[in-house]
Amino acid sequence: MISQASSYPDCESTCPKVAELKGKIEALKEENTNLRQEKQEAEKKLNYLKERHARLWNKYRKVTSSNKPSSKKTRYEKEEEKRRKRERKKRRKGGEDTGGKDGEDGEKGKPGRKPGHEPAWREKLEPEEEIDVTQDRCDECGNLLGDPIGQHSRVIEDIPDPLPPTSKQFNIFEYYCEPCDKEIVATHPDCPETGDFGPNTLVQTTLFKFEYRLPYRKVSDLFDTLYGFNISEASVLAAAERVANRLDPYYEEVKMDLRDAEAVHVDETSFSVGGKGWWLWSFSDDEHVLYRLVNSRGSGVLEEVLGEDFDGWIICDGLSAYPAFTEKLQRCWSHLFRKVEDVPNEYEEILPIDKKLHEIYNHLNGFLEGDPPPSEREEKKRWGMENMKDLTKKEYEEEKVAELITYIENGMEYWFTFVIEPDVDPTNNQAERNLREPIVIRKIIGTLRNEKGTRIFERIMTMIATWKRQGLNPKEEMLKIIRG
């Protein structure tokens, strides 16, 4: 065939069939080239989807799978579960070490320290007393045992029985001061100005309620169980109010300290008061946490807490109240990434956006690790904004993608503050962590009844969180204040 074709070089011009076949060959070559390009694009997309899936899996795996009821599992999931159980049983029988790396079937290795590591023993208390444990007769036959033939020691740690409540009578003397022309009443650290309960009772009831999240009824029951101490639910509330009153000046001091902070993390969440929708605000820096409960989500709350002359930076989400209060903002990148993840993978438009945003963010964080000078920081900020603006210049068909782009555009001035300001974090994760504990309490109690309850809540929760942030013991600090 080849020799014949070479013998008739002009057959293409005289034979339409040859020309047609040659045209088909060229078309197939072009189609093959297009398919290769499509394959490369598909492989890039697949690799990106795998990367995104791994990232999302690491983030959400704790809230998935393990507690899924059997009735909702697919046949494949049930068979896979049985297979894994057989593998685990087989390894145990064979005495195979399962520590270290995960097994081939994805099962995690044995928890705890791996062979070869030094054990980490719990630090034990020094024994305050030695007790000889002896025995005269055999438990089985009653025979006299005589002298011991050996001995070993064990150190047992325990807590003492709760002490019964104490009662003290304070005879308080009154005096007259002539220069001041007023009456002076003597004070004692263990005798509060009001009420019948001492400092330890006031502090312990408050901590049971706000630190350990017990309802007033449970606090009352616990005092009766532990100490045989009769304190009603109303008295527990009254005790918390007295503690909050003493904490009031310290609450205001935290507020003043935050007004002088270089950067403050701020966030807010809904909270029910009297069955109506209020807002719990969280303000914090590295040493202070302040909570404010109000029926507003506007910029007036920021002005009230931080003051009209606040000159620091605010790390926040996209609530309009923040730019209405100040232009010195850092928008939270964690919020941005969550909004990206909320867009389904089926929308192909989101894939390059997601990839580009992560590239920008990771590059900037790597750049800042070297603590560059201000001029380089300014240049890198411009680079980040230009790259982000490139994403917003395109037109997107999917509505959710277009909404995300609008979200990015609205915060364009505030995404890169952290690049030029070393005191500013790129995320508002700190503020979100501050709200976790109050949110748990919100789920337990449902609602606060009135504004008196909000004031108690603000003062006590603020001081407990601030003391913890400063590495202090809330019980000890609260006792110091109550004793005056």
C-alpha positions in Angstrom: 0.0 0.0 0.0 2.8 2.4 0.9 4.7 1.6 -2.3 1.6 2.1 -4.4 0.8 5.4 -2.8 4.3 6.6 -3.4 4.1 5.5 -7.1 1.1 7.7 -7.7 1.8 11.1 -6.0 -1.0 12.8 -7.9 -3.7 10.4 -7.1 -5.1 12.8 -4.4 -6.0 15.3 -7.1 -7.6 12.7 -9.3 -9.2 10.5 -6.6 -11.9 12.1 -4.4 -11.8 9.2 -2.0 -8.2 9.8 -1.1 -8.8 13.5 -0.5 -11.8 12.7 1.7 -9.8 10.2 3.8 -7.0 12.7 4.2 -9.4 15.3 5.4 -10.8 12.9 7.9 -7.3 12.2 9.2 -6.6 15.9 9.7 -9.9 16.3 11.5 -9.1 13.4 13.8 -5.7 14.8 14.6 -7.3 18.2 15.5 -10.0 16.4 17.6 -7.3 14.4 19.3 -5.4 17.6 20.2 -8.6 19.1 21.6 -9.3 16.0 23.7 -5.8 16.1 25.1 -6.3 19.7 26.2 -9.7 18.8 27.7 -8.0 15.9 29.5 -5.4 18.2 31.0 -8.0 20.6 32.1 -10.1 17.8 33.6 -7.0 16.5 35.5 -6.3 20.0 36.9 -9.9 20.3 38.0 -9.8 16.8 39.5 -6.6 17.5 41.5 -8.1 20.8 42.8 -11.3 19.0 43.8 -9.3 16.4 45.7 -7.3 19.1 47.4 -10.5 21.0 48.4 -12.2 17.7 49.5 -9.2 16.9 51.8 -9.4 20.4 53.3 -13.1 20.2 53.9 -12.8 16.7 55.3 -10.1 17.7 57.8 -12.4 20.6 58.9 -15.7 18.7 59.2 -14.8 15.1 60.0 -15.4 15.6 63.7 -19.1 16.3 63.1 -19.7 13.5 60.6 -20.0 9.7 60.2 -19.3 8.0 63.6 -22.7 8.7 65.1 -24.7 8.0 62.0 -27.5 5.5 62.9 -27.4 2.1 61.3 -30.8 2.6 59.7 -29.4 5.5 57.6 -26.2 3.7 56.5 -25.9 2.4 53.0 -25.2 -1.3 52.3 -21.7 -0.4 51.3 -21.1 1.5 54.6 -22.4 -1.5 56.6 -20.2 -3.9 54.7 -17.2 -1.6 55.1 -17.8 -1.4 58.8 -17.9 -5.2 59.1 -14.7 -5.5 57.2 -12.9 -3.0 59.4 -14.1 -4.9 62.5 -12.7 -8.2 61.1 -9.4 -6.5 60.3 -9.1 -5.1 63.9 -10.0 -8.5 65.3 -7.4 -10.2 63.1 -4.7 -7.8 64.2 -5.5 -8.3 67.8 -5.3 -12.0 67.5 -2.0 -11.8 65.7 -0.5 -9.5 68.3 0.3 -7.0 65.6 1.3 -3.6 66.8 -1.3 -1.1 65.6 0.3 1.9 67.0 1.9 4.6 64.8 0.6 5.0 61.3 -3.0 4.3 60.3 -3.9 1.0 58.8 -4.5 0.4 55.2 -8.3 0.4 55.7 -8.2 3.9 57.2 -8.5 2.8 60.8 -6.6 4.9 63.3 -3.8 3.4 65.3 -3.8 2.7 68.9 -4.1 5.9 71.0 -1.5 7.0 73.5 2.3 7.2 73.4 4.0 4.8 70.9 6.6 2.2 71.9 10.0 3.8 72.8 8.6 7.0 74.3 9.0 7.9 78.0 5.8 7.7 79.9 4.2 10.9 81.2 3.1 10.2 84.7 0.7 12.4 86.6 2.4 14.4 89.3 1.4 12.9 92.7 1.0 14.6 96.0 3.4 13.9 98.9 1.7 11.7 101.5 0.7 13.6 104.6 0.2 10.4 106.7 1.4 6.8 106.7 -1.1 4.0 107.7 0.0 0.5 108.4 -2.5 -2.0 107.0 -2.3 -5.2 109.1 -4.5 -8.2 109.6 -4.6 -10.8 112.5 -6.6 -13.6 111.1 -7.3 -15.3 107.7 -10.5 -14.3 106.1 -11.2 -17.9 104.9 -10.5 -20.1 108.0 -9.9 -17.6 110.8 -6.3 -18.9 111.5 -3.9 -16.5 113.3 -1.5 -15.1 110.7 1.4 -14.2 112.9 4.2 -11.9 111.6 4.0 -10.5 108.0 6.1 -12.1 105.4 6.4 -9.1 103.1 5.3 -5.5 102.5 4.5 -3.1 99.7 3.2 0.5 99.6 0.6 2.4 97.7 -0.1 6.2 97.7 -3.8 6.9 97.5 -5.0 10.4 96.7 -8.5 11.6 97.7 -10.4 14.7 98.6 -11.7 15.4 102.1 -15.3 15.3 103.0 -17.0 18.6 102.5 -16.9 20.6 105.7 -20.2 21.6 107.3 -21.1 25.3 106.9 -19.9 27.7 109.6 -21.8 30.5 111.2 -20.1 33.6 112.7 -21.6 36.5 114.6 -19.9 39.9 113.8 -20.4 42.6 116.4 -20.0 45.7 114.3 -19.0 48.9 116.1 -19.9 52.4 115.0 -17.9 55.5 115.4 -18.1 59.2 114.9 -15.5 61.2 113.1 -15.5 64.9 114.2 -13.3 66.3 111.4 -15.5 64.6 108.7 -18.7 65.1 110.8 -20.0 61.6 109.9 -20.5 58.2 111.3 -18.0 55.5 110.6 -19.0 51.8 110.6 -16.3 49.2 111.1 -15.8 46.6 108.4 -14.4 43.1 108.3 -13.3 41.2 105.1 -15.5 38.2 105.9 -18.6 40.3 106.7 -20.2 41.5 103.4 -22.0 44.8 103.4 -25.4 43.2 102.6 -27.0 39.8 102.9 -26.4 36.8 105.2 -23.9 34.8 103.1 -20.1 35.0 103.5 -17.5 35.5 100.7 -17.0 31.8 100.0 -20.7 31.2 99.6 -21.1 34.2 97.3 -18.1 33.1 95.1 -19.0 29.4 95.0 -22.6 30.0 94.0 -21.5 32.4 91.3 -19.0 30.0 89.9 -21.4 27.1 90.0 -23.8 29.2 88.0 -21.6 30.9 85.4 -18.4 28.9 85.3 -19.9 25.4 85.5 -23.3 26.4 83.9 -25.6 24.9 86.5 -29.2 26.2 86.7 -30.2 28.0 89.9 -32.1 24.9 91.1 -29.1 22.7 90.6 -26.8 25.1 92.5 -29.3 25.0 95.4 -29.4 21.2 95.3 -25.6 20.9 95.1 -25.1 23.1 98.2 -27.6 20.9 100.1 -25.9 17.6 98.9 -22.3 18.7 99.6 -22.6 20.9 102.6 -26.1 20.4 104.1 -26.4 24.1 103.4 -29.9 25.5 102.8 -29.9 28.1 100.1 -32.9 28.8 97.8 -32.9 29.5 94.1 -33.8 33.1 94.8 -30.9 33.4 97.2 -28.5 32.0 94.6 -29.7 34.8 92.2 -29.3 37.4 94.9 -25.8 36.2 95.6 -24.8 36.5 91.9 -26.2 40.0 91.9 -24.1 41.0 94.9 -21.0 39.6 93.3 -21.9 41.5 90.0 -22.3 44.7 92.0 -18.8 44.3 93.4 -17.4 43.5 90.0 -18.9 46.6 88.4 -15.8 48.9 88.7 -13.6 46.2 87.4 -15.9 45.7 84.4 -15.6 49.4 83.6 -11.8 49.1 84.0 -11.7 46.4 81.3 -13.7 48.7 79.1 -11.3 51.5 79.5 -8.3 49.2 78.8 -10.0 48.0 75.6 -10.4 51.7 74.5 -6.6 52.0 74.6 -5.9 48.7 72.7 -4.0 48.7 69.4 -6.5 46.2 68.0 -9.8 44.7 69.2 -11.6 41.6 68.1 -15.4 42.2 67.9 -18.2 39.8 67.1 -21.9 39.4 68.0 -24.5 36.7 68.3 -28.2 36.5 69.0 -29.3 36.2 72.6 -32.9 36.0 74.0 -33.8 38.4 76.8 -37.4 38.2 78.1 -38.2 36.1 75.1 -37.1 38.9 72.7 -34.1 39.0 70.3 -31.2 40.8 71.8 -27.5 40.7 70.8 -24.5 39.5 72.8 -21.3 41.4 71.8 -17.8 40.3 72.5 -14.8 42.7 72.6 -11.3 41.4 73.3 -7.6 41.9 73.0 -4.7 39.7 74.2 -5.5 40.4 77.9 -9.1 41.4 78.2 -12.6 40.1 77.2 -15.7 42.1 77.6 -19.3 41.1 77.0 -22.2 43.5 76.3 -25.8 42.4 76.0 -28.1 44.9 74.2 -31.1 45.0 72.0 -29.1 46.5 69.2 -26.8 45.4 66.4 -25.9 48.9 65.3 -22.7 51.0 65.5 -24.0 52.7 68.6 -22.9 49.7 70.6 -19.3 50.1 69.3 -19.4 53.7 70.2 -20.7 53.0 73.7 -18.1 50.4 74.5 -15.0 51.6 72.7 -15.8 55.3 72.8 -16.1 58.0 70.2 -12.3 58.6 70.1 -11.3 55.0 69.6 -8.2 54.9 67.4 -7.4 51.2 67.3 -8.1 48.6 64.7 -11.1 46.4 64.7 -11.0 42.8 63.4 -14.6 41.8 62.5 -17.0 40.2 60.0 -18.9 42.0 57.3 -21.6 43.7 59.5 -22.4 47.2 58.2 -22.1 48.6 61.8 -18.3 48.3 61.7 -17.5 50.6 58.7 -20.2 53.0 60.0 -18.1 53.3 63.2 -14.6 53.4 61.8 -12.5 52.8 58.7 -9.7 51.1 60.6 -10.9 47.6 59.9 -9.6 44.1 59.2 -12.2 41.8 57.6 -12.1 38.2 58.7 -10.6 35.7 56.2 -12.1 32.8 58.0 -15.6 34.2 57.3 -14.6 34.6 53.7 -13.4 31.0 53.3 -16.6 29.7 54.9 -18.6 31.7 52.4 -16.6 30.1 49.6 -17.1 26.7 51.0 -20.9 27.3 51.2 -21.0 27.5 47.4 -21.5 24.0 46.0 -18.7 22.3 44.0 -21.1 21.7 41.2 -20.7 25.4 40.3 -17.5 25.3 38.3 -17.1 29.0 38.5 -16.2 28.7 42.3 -13.2 26.5 41.8 -10.7 29.0 40.4 -12.0 31.6 43.0 -11.4 29.2 45.9 -8.0 28.3 44.6 -6.9 31.9 44.0 -8.1 33.1 47.4 -6.1 30.4 49.2 -3.1 31.1 47.1 -3.2 34.8 48.0 -3.8 34.2 51.7 -1.1 31.5 52.1 1.4 33.6 50.1 0.8 36.7 52.4 1.2 34.7 55.6 4.4 33.2 54.3 5.6 36.6 53.4 4.9 38.0 56.9 6.8 35.3 58.6 10.0 37.2 57.7 8.8 40.4 59.5 9.4 42.5 56.4 9.9 46.3 56.5 6.9 48.8 56.0 7.8 49.5 52.4 7.7 45.9 51.4 4.5 45.4 53.3 2.8 48.2 51.4 3.9 46.7 48.1 2.7 43.3 49.1 -0.7 44.8 50.1 -1.1 46.3 46.6 -0.2 42.9 45.1 -2.9 41.2 47.2 -5.6 43.8 46.2 -4.7 43.6 42.5 -5.0 39.8 42.6 -8.3 39.9 44.4 -9.7 42.6 42.1 -8.9 40.4 39.1 -11.4 37.9 40.5 -14.1 40.6 40.7 -13.6 41.9 37.1 -15.1 38.7 35.6 -18.8 38.1 35.0 -20.3 35.0 36.8 -23.5 33.3 35.8 -24.3 31.5 39.1 -26.2 33.6 41.6 -24.4 32.3 44.7 -21.0 33.0 43.0 -22.1 36.5 42.1 -23.2 37.1 45.8 -19.7 35.9 46.9 -18.0 38.4 44.6 -20.2 41.2 45.9 -19.2 40.2 49.4 -15.5 40.4 48.4 -16.0 43.8 46.7 -17.7 45.3 49.7 -14.8 44.5 51.9 -12.0 45.2 49.4 -10.5 48.1 51.4 -10.3 45.9 54.6 -9.0 42.5 53.5 -5.3 43.4 53.7 -4.9 45.5 56.8 -3.0 42.7 58.5 -0.3 42.9 55.8 0.8 46.5 56.9 -0.2 46.4 60.6 1.7 43.8 62.6 -0.7 44.1 65.6 -3.7 43.0 63.4 -4.8 39.4 62.9 -6.2 38.3 59.5 -9.0 36.3 61.1 -11.6 37.0 63.9 -11.3 33.5 65.4 -10.4 34.9 68.8 -13.8 36.7 69.0 -15.6 33.6 67.9 -13.9 31.6 70.6 -14.9 34.2 73.2 -18.6 33.6 72.3 -18.5 29.8 72.6 -19.0 29.7 76.4 -21.9 32.2 76.4 -23.5 30.3 73.5 -23.4 27.1 75.6 -25.1 28.9 78.5 -27.6 30.3 76.0 -28.5 26.8 74.9 -28.9 25.7 78.5 -31.0 28.6 79.9 -32.9 29.6 76.8 -33.4 33.2 77.8 -32.5 35.8 80.4 -35.6 37.2 82.1 -34.8 40.9 82.3 -32.2 43.6 82.2 -31.1 42.8 85.7 -30.1 39.4 84.5 -28.2 40.9 81.6 -26.2 43.1 83.9 -25.3 40.2 86.1 -24.4 38.1 83.1 -22.1 40.8 81.6 -20.1 41.6 84.7 -19.5 38.0 85.8 -18.8 36.5 82.4 -16.5 39.4 81.5 -14.3 39.1 84.6 -14.1 35.3 84.5 -13.0 35.4 80.8 -10.6 38.2 81.5 -8.9 36.5 84.5 -8.5 33.3 82.4 -7.0 35.3 79.5 -4.5 36.7 82.0 -3.7 33.3 83.5 -5.3 34.1 86.8 -7.6 31.9 89.0 -11.2 33.2 88.8 -12.0 31.9 92.3 -9.1 33.5 94.0 -9.5 36.8 92.2 -13.2 37.0 93.0 -12.6 36.2 96.6 -10.1 39.1 96.8 -12.7 41.5 95.5 -15.5 40.3 97.7 -13.3 40.4 100.8 -12.3 43.9 99.8 
